Amino acid sequence: MTIFSHSEKETEEAGRRLAERLGPGAVVALCGDLGAGKTAFVRGMAEGLGIRARVSSPTFTIVNEYPGRVPLFHFDMYRLSGEDELYEIGWDEYLERGGVIAVEWSEIVPNAFPENTVRVTIARTDDGGRRIDIEMPEALK
């Protein structure tokens, strides 16, 4: 599925619509350049999960947890050196906690994701907008 966004609000809306289709245990791996809109997409996901907290990038904390009907675990892998470091901070435990996991900079830990991971790539377009490509696993289609 491809969505074209021309504003931060539209990017958030794309995240909201995706999250409404996700249940406990879902993992969303996001890729995109710095400033592409990954955090805006995750803000929309939080809204779609009924979370009212202010969502911000966990660049320095690695993970932010947002309680809700289904909790959201928002990871940012930018500062990690690879999968070993991710497992040291308890990645396996997060996968078992029954929340939705959103991972920015997922390309840094490409082998850490379960088979049924949703893949989201956000890229800038020539007109200043964003192209959001969402690859859904068969189980969620």
Secondary structure, 3 states (H helix, E strand, C coil): CEEEECCHHHHHHHHHHHHCCCCCCCEEEEECCCCCCHHHHHHHHHHHCCCCCCCCCCCCCCEEEECCCCCEEEEECCCCCCHHHHHHCCHHHHHHCCCEEEEECHHHCCCCCCCCCEEEEEEECCCCCEEEEEECCHHHC
